[in-house]
Structures are given as structure tokens and as C-alpha cells.
């Protein structure tokens, strides 16, 4: 993220040549793609963790039904 912010500042500053701006844009696009991939991975991990928690909860509820606990 910090490299991406630096690239944006450099591009907005207007001091880059056309070629430098294109290179910065390409690098920025690659960084955005990497950030999106990291975010997607994190979301998937959260889904997996939530699914595991729900399974534990479901098992606990089923165990309570079997033992006759109404708590």
C-alpha cells in the first residue's frame, strides 16, 4: 500500500515524464491487483473460520439436544 501511495503522489505531482508515468501506472496496476488478491484471500480465510465456528456451534447445539439440556 505504501508503494502504491508513493506512486500516486509522484504521478499527481506532475514531475514525471510520460514514460515514467506509464511505468508508474503499470506498477500501480500490478500493486492494485496484488492488493485485491490479498483481500480476496483474507475474505476466504474469514469464511473458512466462520464456517468452522458455525460447525462447532451446531455440534454443541446437537449435543445439548441429545443430553436433554434446554439451556
N, CA, C and O atoms as a Tripos MOL2 file, in Angstrom:
@<TRIPOS>MOLECULE
protein
  284   283    71     0     0
PROTEIN
NO_CHARGES

@<TRIPOS>ATOM
      1 N           0.8340   -1.1960    0.0000 N.3       1 UNK1
      2 CA          0.0000    0.0000    0.0000 C.3       1 UNK1
      3 C           0.8730    1.2510    0.0000 C.2       1 UNK1
      4 O           0.5710    2.2280   -0.6850 O.2       1 UNK1
      5 N           1.9410    1.2150    0.7610 N.am      2 UNK2
      6 CA          2.7630    2.4150    0.8480 C.3       2 UNK2
      7 C           3.4380    2.7190   -0.4920 C.2       2 UNK2
      8 O           3.5590    3.8830   -0.8750 O.2       2 UNK2
      9 N           3.8720    1.6870   -1.1990 N.am      3 UNK3
     10 CA          4.4610    1.9140   -2.5260 C.3       3 UNK3
     11 C           3.4150    2.4780   -3.4770 C.2       3 UNK3
     12 O           3.7180    3.3550   -4.2850 O.2       3 UNK3
     13 N           2.2120    1.9900   -3.3900 N.am      4 UNK4
     14 CA          1.1290    2.4780   -4.2370 C.3       4 UNK4
     15 C           0.8410    3.9550   -3.9340 C.2       4 UNK4
     16 O           0.6550    4.7550   -4.8520 O.2       4 UNK4
     17 N           0.8060    4.3040   -2.6670 N.am      5 UNK5
     18 CA          0.5830    5.7030   -2.2850 C.3       5 UNK5
     19 C           1.6980    6.6000   -2.8140 C.2       5 UNK5
     20 O           1.4410    7.7140   -3.2720 O.2       5 UNK5
     21 N           2.9350    6.1100   -2.7510 N.am      6 UNK6
     22 CA          4.0670    6.8820   -3.2580 C.3       6 UNK6
     23 C           3.9510    7.0910   -4.7600 C.2       6 UNK6
     24 O           4.2170    8.1840   -5.2600 O.2       6 UNK6
     25 N           3.5530    6.0460   -5.4820 N.am      7 UNK7
     26 CA          3.3700    6.1710   -6.9280 C.3       7 UNK7
     27 C           2.2870    7.1910   -7.2670 C.2       7 UNK7
     28 O           2.4590    8.0090   -8.1710 O.2       7 UNK7
     29 N           1.1910    7.1410   -6.5520 N.am      8 UNK8
     30 CA          0.0920    8.0780   -6.8070 C.3       8 UNK8
     31 C           0.5540    9.5070   -6.5640 C.2       8 UNK8
     32 O           0.2660   10.4000   -7.3610 O.2       8 UNK8
     33 N           1.2660    9.7240   -5.4700 N.am      9 UNK9
     34 CA          1.7670   11.0730   -5.1820 C.3       9 UNK9
     35 C           2.7050   11.5650   -6.2740 C.2       9 UNK9
     36 O           2.6350   12.7240   -6.6830 O.2       9 UNK9
     37 N           3.5840   10.6840   -6.7480 N.am     10 UNK10
     38 CA          4.5220   11.0660   -7.8040 C.3      10 UNK10
     39 C           3.7770   11.4100   -9.0860 C.2      10 UNK10
     40 O           4.1110   12.3790   -9.7680 O.2      10 UNK10
     41 N           2.7630   10.6080   -9.4080 N.am     11 UNK11
     42 CA          2.0010   10.8620  -10.6270 C.3      11 UNK11
     43 C           1.1810   12.1410  -10.5160 C.2      11 UNK11
     44 O           1.0740   12.9010  -11.4790 O.2      11 UNK11
     45 N           0.6070   12.3760   -9.3490 N.am     12 UNK12
     46 CA         -0.1900   13.5860   -9.1600 C.3      12 UNK12
     47 C           0.6750   14.8340   -9.1110 C.2      12 UNK12
     48 O           0.2090   15.9370   -9.3990 O.2      12 UNK12
     49 N           1.9430   14.6530   -8.7420 N.am     13 UNK13
     50 CA          2.8500   15.7920   -8.6600 C.3      13 UNK13
     51 C           3.1790   16.4010  -10.0130 C.2      13 UNK13
     52 O           3.5770   17.5620  -10.0970 O.2      13 UNK13
     53 N           3.0120   15.6170  -11.0690 N.am     14 UNK14
     54 CA          3.2160   16.1320  -12.4050 C.3      14 UNK14
     55 C           4.6680   16.2580  -12.8290 C.2      14 UNK14
     56 O           4.9440   16.8210  -13.8880 O.2      14 UNK14
     57 N           5.6010   15.7530  -12.0390 N.am     15 UNK15
     58 CA          7.0220   15.8970  -12.3680 C.3      15 UNK15
     59 C           7.5580   14.7230  -13.1840 C.2      15 UNK15
     60 O           8.7130   14.7450  -13.6090 O.2      15 UNK15
     61 N           6.7340   13.6990  -13.4070 N.am     16 UNK16
     62 CA          7.1960   12.5310  -14.1410 C.3      16 UNK16
     63 C           7.0520   12.7490  -15.6470 C.2      16 UNK16
     64 O           6.1300   13.4190  -16.1140 O.2      16 UNK16
     65 N           7.9800   12.1690  -16.3820 N.am     17 UNK17
     66 CA          7.8590   12.1980  -17.8370 C.3      17 UNK17
     67 C           6.7280   11.2550  -18.2450 C.2      17 UNK17
     68 O           6.2000   10.5080  -17.4210 O.2      17 UNK17
     69 N           6.3710   11.3000  -19.5040 N.am     18 UNK18
     70 CA          5.3100   10.4240  -19.9970 C.3      18 UNK18
     71 C           5.6900    8.9610  -19.7880 C.2      18 UNK18
     72 O           4.8770    8.1630  -19.3240 O.2      18 UNK18
     73 N           6.9220    8.6150  -20.1310 N.am     19 UNK19
     74 CA          7.3820    7.2280  -19.9670 C.3      19 UNK19
     75 C           7.3890    6.8270  -18.4860 C.2      19 UNK19
     76 O           6.9830    5.7150  -18.1470 O.2      19 UNK19
     77 N           7.8380    7.7030  -17.6250 N.am     20 UNK20
     78 CA          7.8340    7.4170  -16.1870 C.3      20 UNK20
     79 C           6.4090    7.2630  -15.6680 C.2      20 UNK20
     80 O           6.1360    6.4100  -14.8230 O.2      20 UNK20
     81 N           5.5140    8.0850  -16.1730 N.am     21 UNK21
     82 CA          4.1070    7.9910  -15.7730 C.3      21 UNK21
     83 C           3.5060    6.6610  -16.2040 C.2      21 UNK21
     84 O           2.7680    6.0360  -15.4430 O.2      21 UNK21
     85 N           3.8170    6.2280  -17.4150 N.am     22 UNK22
     86 CA          3.3140    4.9380  -17.8940 C.3      22 UNK22
     87 C           3.8780    3.7880  -17.0570 C.2      22 UNK22
     88 O           3.1520    2.8600  -16.6990 O.2      22 UNK22
     89 N           5.1600    3.8540  -16.7490 N.am     23 UNK23
     90 CA          5.7710    2.8240  -15.9090 C.3      23 UNK23
     91 C           5.1420    2.8160  -14.5150 C.2      23 UNK23
     92 O           4.8740    1.7580  -13.9470 O.2      23 UNK23
     93 N           4.9130    4.0100  -13.9790 N.am     24 UNK24
     94 CA          4.2950    4.1190  -12.6570 C.3      24 UNK24
     95 C           2.8730    3.5710  -12.6900 C.2      24 UNK24
     96 O           2.4350    2.9010  -11.7550 O.2      24 UNK24
     97 N           2.1590    3.8590  -13.7680 N.am     25 UNK25
     98 CA          0.7910    3.3530  -13.9050 C.3      25 UNK25
     99 C           0.7810    1.8290  -13.9620 C.2      25 UNK25
    100 O          -0.0300    1.1850  -13.2960 O.2      25 UNK25
    101 N           1.6810    1.2540  -14.7550 N.am     26 UNK26
    102 CA          1.7660   -0.2080  -14.8600 C.3      26 UNK26
    103 C           2.0920   -0.8350  -13.5060 C.2      26 UNK26
    104 O           1.4890   -1.8340  -13.1120 O.2      26 UNK26
    105 N           3.0470   -0.2420  -12.8030 N.am     27 UNK27
    106 CA          3.4190   -0.7660  -11.4830 C.3      27 UNK27
    107 C           2.2430   -0.6190  -10.5270 C.2      27 UNK27
    108 O           1.9610   -1.5320   -9.7500 O.2      27 UNK27
    109 N           1.5650    0.5050  -10.5730 N.am     28 UNK28
    110 CA          0.4040    0.7270   -9.7140 C.3      28 UNK28
    111 C          -0.6970   -0.2800   -9.9880 C.2      28 UNK28
    112 O          -1.3220   -0.7870   -9.0570 O.2      28 UNK28
    113 N          -0.9380   -0.5740  -11.2630 N.am     29 UNK29
    114 CA         -1.9570   -1.5600  -11.6220 C.3      29 UNK29
    115 C          -1.5890   -2.9360  -11.0700 C.2      29 UNK29
    116 O          -2.4540   -3.6720  -10.5960 O.2      29 UNK29
    117 N          -0.3080   -3.2770  -11.1330 N.am     30 UNK30
    118 CA          0.1390   -4.5620  -10.5840 C.3      30 UNK30
    119 C          -0.0270   -4.5890   -9.0640 C.2      30 UNK30
    120 O          -0.4210   -5.6080   -8.4980 O.2      30 UNK30
    121 N           0.2700   -3.4810   -8.4130 N.am     31 UNK31
    122 CA          0.1070   -3.4120   -6.9600 C.3      31 UNK31
    123 C          -1.3680   -3.5100   -6.5560 C.2      31 UNK31
    124 O          -1.7020   -4.1770   -5.5770 O.2      31 UNK31
    125 N          -2.2380   -2.8520   -7.3020 N.am     32 UNK32
    126 CA         -3.6750   -2.9270   -7.0200 C.3      32 UNK32
    127 C          -4.1520   -4.3730   -7.1680 C.2      32 UNK32
    128 O          -4.9280   -4.8600   -6.3460 O.2      32 UNK32
    129 N          -3.6910   -5.0500   -8.2050 N.am     33 UNK33
    130 CA         -4.0770   -6.4510   -8.4080 C.3      33 UNK33
    131 C          -3.5960   -7.3090   -7.2380 C.2      33 UNK33
    132 O          -4.3270   -8.1790   -6.7640 O.2      33 UNK33
    133 N          -2.3760   -7.0670   -6.7730 N.am     34 UNK34
    134 CA         -1.8430   -7.8230   -5.6310 C.3      34 UNK34
    135 C          -2.6530   -7.5420   -4.3670 C.2      34 UNK34
    136 O          -2.9230   -8.4530   -3.5840 O.2      34 UNK34
    137 N          -3.0370   -6.2920   -4.1700 N.am     35 UNK35
    138 CA         -3.8540   -5.9350   -3.0020 C.3      35 UNK35
    139 C          -5.2300   -6.6050   -3.0760 C.2      35 UNK35
    140 O          -5.7330   -7.0990   -2.0680 O.2      35 UNK35
    141 N          -5.8230   -6.6220   -4.2420 N.am     36 UNK36
    142 CA         -7.1280   -7.2730   -4.4090 C.3      36 UNK36
    143 C          -7.0290   -8.7750   -4.1320 C.2      36 UNK36
    144 O          -7.9190   -9.3640   -3.5180 O.2      36 UNK36
    145 N          -5.9420   -9.3780   -4.5910 N.am     37 UNK37
    146 CA         -5.7430  -10.8040   -4.3470 C.3      37 UNK37
    147 C          -5.5700  -11.0840   -2.8540 C.2      37 UNK37
    148 O          -6.1250  -12.0480   -2.3270 O.2      37 UNK37
    149 N          -4.7980  -10.2350   -2.1820 N.am     38 UNK38
    150 CA         -4.6200  -10.3960   -0.7380 C.3      38 UNK38
    151 C          -5.9430  -10.2410   -0.0010 C.2      38 UNK38
    152 O          -6.2320  -10.9860    0.9360 O.2      38 UNK38
    153 N          -6.7390   -9.2750   -0.4260 N.am     39 UNK39
    154 CA         -8.0440   -9.0610    0.1900 C.3      39 UNK39
    155 C          -8.9570  -10.2600   -0.0440 C.2      39 UNK39
    156 O          -9.6580  -10.6940    0.8700 O.2      39 UNK39
    157 N          -8.9530  -10.7930   -1.2520 N.am     40 UNK40
    158 CA         -9.7720  -11.9690   -1.5530 C.3      40 UNK40
    159 C          -9.3280  -13.1620   -0.7050 C.2      40 UNK40
    160 O         -10.1660  -13.9110   -0.2050 O.2      40 UNK40
    161 N          -8.0190  -13.3410   -0.5420 N.am     41 UNK41
    162 CA         -7.5020  -14.4290    0.3010 C.3      41 UNK41
    163 C          -7.9510  -14.2530    1.7480 C.2      41 UNK41
    164 O          -8.3580  -15.2130    2.4010 O.2      41 UNK41
    165 N          -7.8740  -13.0200    2.2410 N.am     42 UNK42
    166 CA         -8.2880  -12.7500    3.6160 C.3      42 UNK42
    167 C          -9.7800  -13.0240    3.7970 C.2      42 UNK42
    168 O         -10.1900  -13.5980    4.8060 O.2      42 UNK42
    169 N         -10.5810  -12.6170    2.8300 N.am     43 UNK43
    170 CA        -12.0270  -12.8740    2.9000 C.3      43 UNK43
    171 C         -12.3090  -14.3750    2.9270 C.2      43 UNK43
    172 O         -13.1690  -14.8400    3.6740 O.2      43 UNK43
    173 N         -11.5750  -15.1310    2.1040 N.am     44 UNK44
    174 CA        -11.7690  -16.5810    2.0750 C.3      44 UNK44
    175 C         -11.3890  -17.2040    3.4120 C.2      44 UNK44
    176 O         -12.0740  -18.1070    3.8920 O.2      44 UNK44
    177 N         -10.3160  -16.7360    4.0120 N.am     45 UNK45
    178 CA         -9.9060  -17.2440    5.3210 C.3      45 UNK45
    179 C         -10.9650  -16.9560    6.3770 C.2      45 UNK45
    180 O         -11.2370  -17.7950    7.2350 O.2      45 UNK45
    181 N         -11.5600  -15.7710    6.3140 N.am     46 UNK46
    182 CA        -12.6210  -15.4140    7.2630 C.3      46 UNK46
    183 C         -13.8220  -16.3320    7.0570 C.2      46 UNK46
    184 O         -14.4180  -16.8000    8.0270 O.2      46 UNK46
    185 N         -14.1820  -16.5940    5.7960 N.am     47 UNK47
    186 CA        -15.2980  -17.5090    5.5250 C.3      47 UNK47
    187 C         -15.0230  -18.8940    6.1060 C.2      47 UNK47
    188 O         -15.9070  -19.5160    6.6940 O.2      47 UNK47
    189 N         -13.8000  -19.3680    5.9380 N.am     48 UNK48
    190 CA        -13.4310  -20.6930    6.4590 C.3      48 UNK48
    191 C         -13.5100  -20.6990    7.9810 C.2      48 UNK48
    192 O         -14.0480  -21.6310    8.5790 O.2      48 UNK48
    193 N         -12.9730  -19.6570    8.6020 N.am     49 UNK49
    194 CA        -13.0120  -19.5790   10.0660 C.3      49 UNK49
    195 C         -14.4470  -19.4950   10.5740 C.2      49 UNK49
    196 O         -14.8020  -20.1440   11.5580 O.2      49 UNK49
    197 N         -15.2670  -18.6990    9.9040 N.am     50 UNK50
    198 CA        -16.6680  -18.6010   10.3200 C.3      50 UNK50
    199 C         -17.3850  -19.9280   10.1400 C.2      50 UNK50
    200 O         -18.2100  -20.2990   10.9750 O.2      50 UNK50
    201 N         -17.0880  -20.6430    9.0780 N.am     51 UNK51
    202 CA        -17.7190  -21.9440    8.8480 C.3      51 UNK51
    203 C         -17.3260  -22.9230    9.9410 C.2      51 UNK51
    204 O         -18.1620  -23.6920   10.4150 O.2      51 UNK51
    205 N         -16.0550  -22.9020   10.3460 N.am     52 UNK52
    206 CA        -15.5990  -23.7780   11.4220 C.3      52 UNK52
    207 C         -16.2920  -23.4320   12.7370 C.2      52 UNK52
    208 O         -16.6630  -24.3230   13.5000 O.2      52 UNK52
    209 N         -16.4650  -22.1390   12.9990 N.am     53 UNK53
    210 CA        -17.1370  -21.7260   14.2330 C.3      53 UNK53
    211 C         -18.5940  -22.1600   14.2240 C.2      53 UNK53
    212 O         -19.1290  -22.5850   15.2480 O.2      53 UNK53
    213 N         -19.2340  -22.0540   13.0640 N.am     54 UNK54
    214 CA        -20.6310  -22.4610   12.9700 C.3      54 UNK54
    215 C         -20.7650  -23.9600   13.1550 C.2      54 UNK54
    216 O         -21.7310  -24.4240   13.7600 O.2      54 UNK54
    217 N         -19.7980  -24.7370   12.6360 N.am     55 UNK55
    218 CA        -19.8320  -26.1870   12.8160 C.3      55 UNK55
    219 C         -19.7330  -26.5410   14.2920 C.2      55 UNK55
    220 O         -20.4620  -27.4080   14.7740 O.2      55 UNK55
    221 N         -18.8290  -25.8710   15.0170 N.am     56 UNK56
    222 CA        -18.6740  -26.1240   16.4490 C.3      56 UNK56
    223 C         -19.9720  -25.7750   17.1630 C.2      56 UNK56
    224 O         -20.4160  -26.5160   18.0410 O.2      56 UNK56
    225 N         -20.5800  -24.6620   16.7970 N.am     57 UNK57
    226 CA        -21.8260  -24.2560   17.4160 C.3      57 UNK57
    227 C         -22.9210  -25.2810   17.1320 C.2      57 UNK57
    228 O         -23.6700  -25.6600   18.0320 O.2      57 UNK57
    229 N         -23.0110  -25.7250   15.8890 N.am     58 UNK58
    230 CA        -24.0200  -26.7100   15.5250 C.3      58 UNK58
    231 C         -23.8260  -28.0060   16.3020 C.2      58 UNK58
    232 O         -24.8030  -28.6110   16.7440 O.2      58 UNK58
    233 N         -22.5880  -28.4380   16.4750 N.am     59 UNK59
    234 CA        -22.3060  -29.6570   17.2280 C.3      59 UNK59
    235 C         -22.7130  -29.4700   18.6780 C.2      59 UNK59
    236 O         -23.3000  -30.3730   19.2740 O.2      59 UNK59
    237 N         -22.4090  -28.3020   19.2630 N.am     60 UNK60
    238 CA        -22.7870  -28.0390   20.6420 C.3      60 UNK60
    239 C         -24.3060  -28.0440   20.8150 C.2      60 UNK60
    240 O         -24.8140  -28.5770   21.8020 O.2      60 UNK60
    241 N         -25.0180  -27.4690   19.8820 N.am     61 UNK61
    242 CA        -26.4690  -27.4440   19.9500 C.3      61 UNK61
    243 C         -27.0280  -28.8580   19.8470 C.2      61 UNK61
    244 O         -27.9370  -29.2320   20.5890 O.2      61 UNK61
    245 N         -26.4740  -29.6420   18.9150 N.am     62 UNK62
    246 CA        -26.9170  -31.0300   18.7710 C.3      62 UNK62
    247 C         -26.6380  -31.8410   20.0280 C.2      62 UNK62
    248 O         -27.4670  -32.6580   20.4290 O.2      62 UNK62
    249 N         -25.4850  -31.6310   20.6580 N.am     63 UNK63
    250 CA        -25.1340  -32.3450   21.8800 C.3      63 UNK63
    251 C         -26.1030  -31.9890   22.9950 C.2      63 UNK63
    252 O         -26.4730  -32.8530   23.7910 O.2      63 UNK63
    253 N         -26.5170  -30.7380   23.0640 N.am     64 UNK64
    254 CA        -27.4590  -30.3170   24.0980 C.3      64 UNK64
    255 C         -28.8200  -30.9940   23.8830 C.2      64 UNK64
    256 O         -29.4960  -31.3720   24.8390 O.2      64 UNK64
    257 N         -29.2100  -31.1390   22.5990 N.am     65 UNK65
    258 CA        -30.4810  -31.7970   22.3040 C.3      65 UNK65
    259 C         -30.4480  -33.2600   22.7320 C.2      65 UNK65
    260 O         -31.4470  -33.7830   23.2250 O.2      65 UNK65
    261 N         -29.3160  -33.9210   22.5500 N.am     66 UNK66
    262 CA        -29.1800  -35.3260   22.8740 C.3      66 UNK66
    263 C         -29.1990  -35.5330   24.3820 C.2      66 UNK66
    264 O         -29.7770  -36.5070   24.8650 O.2      66 UNK66
    265 N         -28.5710  -34.6260   25.1350 N.am     67 UNK67
    266 CA        -28.4940  -34.7890   26.5910 C.3      67 UNK67
    267 C         -29.7560  -34.2960   27.2820 C.2      67 UNK67
    268 O         -29.9630  -34.5740   28.4630 O.2      67 UNK67
    269 N         -30.5950  -33.5720   26.5650 N.am     68 UNK68
    270 CA        -31.8290  -33.0950   27.1590 C.3      68 UNK68
    271 C         -31.6810  -31.7340   27.8070 C.2      68 UNK68
    272 O         -32.6210  -31.2550   28.4410 O.2      68 UNK68
    273 N         -30.5070  -31.0860   27.6660 N.am     69 UNK69
    274 CA        -30.3000  -29.7560   28.2100 C.3      69 UNK69
    275 C         -31.0800  -28.7480   27.3660 C.2      69 UNK69
    276 O         -30.9770  -28.7430   26.1390 O.2      69 UNK69
    277 N         -31.8460  -27.9120   28.0220 N.am     70 UNK70
    278 CA        -32.6110  -26.9010   27.3050 C.3      70 UNK70
    279 C         -31.9920  -25.5200   27.4480 C.2      70 UNK70
    280 O         -32.6360  -24.5280   27.1060 O.2      70 UNK70
    281 N         -30.7830  -25.4260   27.9340 N.am     71 UNK71
    282 CA        -30.1140  -24.1550   28.1490 C.3      71 UNK71
    283 C         -29.7680  -23.5720   26.8820 C.2      71 UNK71
    284 O         -29.1900  -22.4860   26.8390 O.2      71 UNK71
@<TRIPOS>BOND
     1     1     2 1
     2     2     3 1
     3     3     4 2
     4     3     5 am
     5     5     6 1
     6     6     7 1
     7     7     8 2
     8     7     9 am
     9     9    10 1
    10    10    11 1
    11    11    12 2
    12    11    13 am
    13    13    14 1
    14    14    15 1
    15    15    16 2
    16    15    17 am
    17    17    18 1
    18    18    19 1
    19    19    20 2
    20    19    21 am
    21    21    22 1
    22    22    23 1
    23    23    24 2
    24    23    25 am
    25    25    26 1
    26    26    27 1
    27    27    28 2
    28    27    29 am
    29    29    30 1
    30    30    31 1
    31    31    32 2
    32    31    33 am
    33    33    34 1
    34    34    35 1
    35    35    36 2
    36    35    37 am
    37    37    38 1
    38    38    39 1
    39    39    40 2
    40    39    41 am
    41    41    42 1
    42    42    43 1
    43    43    44 2
    44    43    45 am
    45    45    46 1
    46    46    47 1
    47    47    48 2
    48    47    49 am
    49    49    50 1
    50    50    51 1
    51    51    52 2
    52    51    53 am
    53    53    54 1
    54    54    55 1
    55    55    56 2
    56    55    57 am
    57    57    58 1
    58    58    59 1
    59    59    60 2
    60    59    61 am
    61    61    62 1
    62    62    63 1
    63    63    64 2
    64    63    65 am
    65    65    66 1
    66    66    67 1
    67    67    68 2
    68    67    69 am
    69    69    70 1
    70    70    71 1
    71    71    72 2
    72    71    73 am
    73    73    74 1
    74    74    75 1
    75    75    76 2
    76    75    77 am
    77    77    78 1
    78    78    79 1
    79    79    80 2
    80    79    81 am
    81    81    82 1
    82    82    83 1
    83    83    84 2
    84    83    85 am
    85    85    86 1
    86    86    87 1
    87    87    88 2
    88    87    89 am
    89    89    90 1
    90    90    91 1
    91    91    92 2
    92    91    93 am
    93    93    94 1
    94    94    95 1
    95    95    96 2
    96    95    97 am
    97    97    98 1
    98    98    99 1
    99    99   100 2
   100    99   101 am
   101   101   102 1
   102   102   103 1
   103   103   104 2
   104   103   105 am
   105   105   106 1
   106   106   107 1
   107   107   108 2
   108   107   109 am
   109   109   110 1
   110   110   111 1
   111   111   112 2
   112   111   113 am
   113   113   114 1
   114   114   115 1
   115   115   116 2
   116   115   117 am
   117   117   118 1
   118   118   119 1
   119   119   120 2
   120   119   121 am
   121   121   122 1
   122   122   123 1
   123   123   124 2
   124   123   125 am
   125   125   126 1
   126   126   127 1
   127   127   128 2
   128   127   129 am
   129   129   130 1
   130   130   131 1
   131   131   132 2
   132   131   133 am
   133   133   134 1
   134   134   135 1
   135   135   136 2
   136   135   137 am
   137   137   138 1
   138   138   139 1
   139   139   140 2
   140   139   141 am
   141   141   142 1
   142   142   143 1
   143   143   144 2
   144   143   145 am
   145   145   146 1
   146   146   147 1
   147   147   148 2
   148   147   149 am
   149   149   150 1
   150   150   151 1
   151   151   152 2
   152   151   153 am
   153   153   154 1
   154   154   155 1
   155   155   156 2
   156   155   157 am
   157   157   158 1
   158   158   159 1
   159   159   160 2
   160   159   161 am
   161   161   162 1
   162   162   163 1
   163   163   164 2
   164   163   165 am
   165   165   166 1
   166   166   167 1
   167   167   168 2
   168   167   169 am
   169   169   170 1
   170   170   171 1
   171   171   172 2
   172   171   173 am
   173   173   174 1
   174   174   175 1
   175   175   176 2
   176   175   177 am
   177   177   178 1
   178   178   179 1
   179   179   180 2
   180   179   181 am
   181   181   182 1
   182   182   183 1
   183   183   184 2
   184   183   185 am
   185   185   186 1
   186   186   187 1
   187   187   188 2
   188   187   189 am
   189   189   190 1
   190   190   191 1
   191   191   192 2
   192   191   193 am
   193   193   194 1
   194   194   195 1
   195   195   196 2
   196   195   197 am
   197   197   198 1
   198   198   199 1
   199   199   200 2
   200   199   201 am
   201   201   202 1
   202   202   203 1
   203   203   204 2
   204   203   205 am
   205   205   206 1
   206   206   207 1
   207   207   208 2
   208   207   209 am
   209   209   210 1
   210   210   211 1
   211   211   212 2
   212   211   213 am
   213   213   214 1
   214   214   215 1
   215   215   216 2
   216   215   217 am
   217   217   218 1
   218   218   219 1
   219   219   220 2
   220   219   221 am
   221   221   222 1
   222   222   223 1
   223   223   224 2
   224   223   225 am
   225   225   226 1
   226   226   227 1
   227   227   228 2
   228   227   229 am
   229   229   230 1
   230   230   231 1
   231   231   232 2
   232   231   233 am
   233   233   234 1
   234   234   235 1
   235   235   236 2
   236   235   237 am
   237   237   238 1
   238   238   239 1
   239   239   240 2
   240   239   241 am
   241   241   242 1
   242   242   243 1
   243   243   244 2
   244   243   245 am
   245   245   246 1
   246   246   247 1
   247   247   248 2
   248   247   249 am
   249   249   250 1
   250   250   251 1
   251   251   252 2
   252   251   253 am
   253   253   254 1
   254   254   255 1
   255   255   256 2
   256   255   257 am
   257   257   258 1
   258   258   259 1
   259   259   260 2
   260   259   261 am
   261   261   262 1
   262   262   263 1
   263   263   264 2
   264   263   265 am
   265   265   266 1
   266   266   267 1
   267   267   268 2
   268   267   269 am
   269   269   270 1
   270   270   271 1
   271   271   272 2
   272   271   273 am
   273   273   274 1
   274   274   275 1
   275   275   276 2
   276   275   277 am
   277   277   278 1
   278   278   279 1
   279   279   280 2
   280   279   281 am
   281   281   282 1
   282   282   283 1
   283   283   284 2
@<TRIPOS>SUBSTRUCTURE
     1 UNK1         2 RESIDUE 1 A UNK
     2 UNK2         6 RESIDUE 1 A UNK
     3 UNK3        10 RESIDUE 1 A UNK
     4 UNK4        14 RESIDUE 1 A UNK
     5 UNK5        18 RESIDUE 1 A UNK
     6 UNK6        22 RESIDUE 1 A UNK
     7 UNK7        26 RESIDUE 1 A UNK
     8 UNK8        30 RESIDUE 1 A UNK
     9 UNK9        34 RESIDUE 1 A UNK
    10 UNK10       38 RESIDUE 1 A UNK
    11 UNK11       42 RESIDUE 1 A UNK
    12 UNK12       46 RESIDUE 1 A UNK
    13 UNK13       50 RESIDUE 1 A UNK
    14 UNK14       54 RESIDUE 1 A UNK
    15 UNK15       58 RESIDUE 1 A UNK
    16 UNK16       62 RESIDUE 1 A UNK
    17 UNK17       66 RESIDUE 1 A UNK
    18 UNK18       70 RESIDUE 1 A UNK
    19 UNK19       74 RESIDUE 1 A UNK
    20 UNK20       78 RESIDUE 1 A UNK
    21 UNK21       82 RESIDUE 1 A UNK
    22 UNK22       86 RESIDUE 1 A UNK
    23 UNK23       90 RESIDUE 1 A UNK
    24 UNK24       94 RESIDUE 1 A UNK
    25 UNK25       98 RESIDUE 1 A UNK
    26 UNK26      102 RESIDUE 1 A UNK
    27 UNK27      106 RESIDUE 1 A UNK
    28 UNK28      110 RESIDUE 1 A UNK
    29 UNK29      114 RESIDUE 1 A UNK
    30 UNK30      118 RESIDUE 1 A UNK
    31 UNK31      122 RESIDUE 1 A UNK
    32 UNK32      126 RESIDUE 1 A UNK
    33 UNK33      130 RESIDUE 1 A UNK
    34 UNK34      134 RESIDUE 1 A UNK
    35 UNK35      138 RESIDUE 1 A UNK
    36 UNK36      142 RESIDUE 1 A UNK
    37 UNK37      146 RESIDUE 1 A UNK
    38 UNK38      150 RESIDUE 1 A UNK
    39 UNK39      154 RESIDUE 1 A UNK
    40 UNK40      158 RESIDUE 1 A UNK
    41 UNK41      162 RESIDUE 1 A UNK
    42 UNK42      166 RESIDUE 1 A UNK
    43 UNK43      170 RESIDUE 1 A UNK
    44 UNK44      174 RESIDUE 1 A UNK
    45 UNK45      178 RESIDUE 1 A UNK
    46 UNK46      182 RESIDUE 1 A UNK
    47 UNK47      186 RESIDUE 1 A UNK
    48 UNK48      190 RESIDUE 1 A UNK
    49 UNK49      194 RESIDUE 1 A UNK
    50 UNK50      198 RESIDUE 1 A UNK
    51 UNK51      202 RESIDUE 1 A UNK
    52 UNK52      206 RESIDUE 1 A UNK
    53 UNK53      210 RESIDUE 1 A UNK
    54 UNK54      214 RESIDUE 1 A UNK
    55 UNK55      218 RESIDUE 1 A UNK
    56 UNK56      222 RESIDUE 1 A UNK
    57 UNK57      226 RESIDUE 1 A UNK
    58 UNK58      230 RESIDUE 1 A UNK
    59 UNK59      234 RESIDUE 1 A UNK
    60 UNK60      238 RESIDUE 1 A UNK
    61 UNK61      242 RESIDUE 1 A UNK
    62 UNK62      246 RESIDUE 1 A UNK
    63 UNK63      250 RESIDUE 1 A UNK
    64 UNK64      254 RESIDUE 1 A UNK
    65 UNK65      258 RESIDUE 1 A UNK
    66 UNK66      262 RESIDUE 1 A UNK
    67 UNK67      266 RESIDUE 1 A UNK
    68 UNK68      270 RESIDUE 1 A UNK
    69 UNK69      274 RESIDUE 1 A UNK
    70 UNK70      278 RESIDUE 1 A UNK
    71 UNK71      282 RESIDUE 1 A UNK
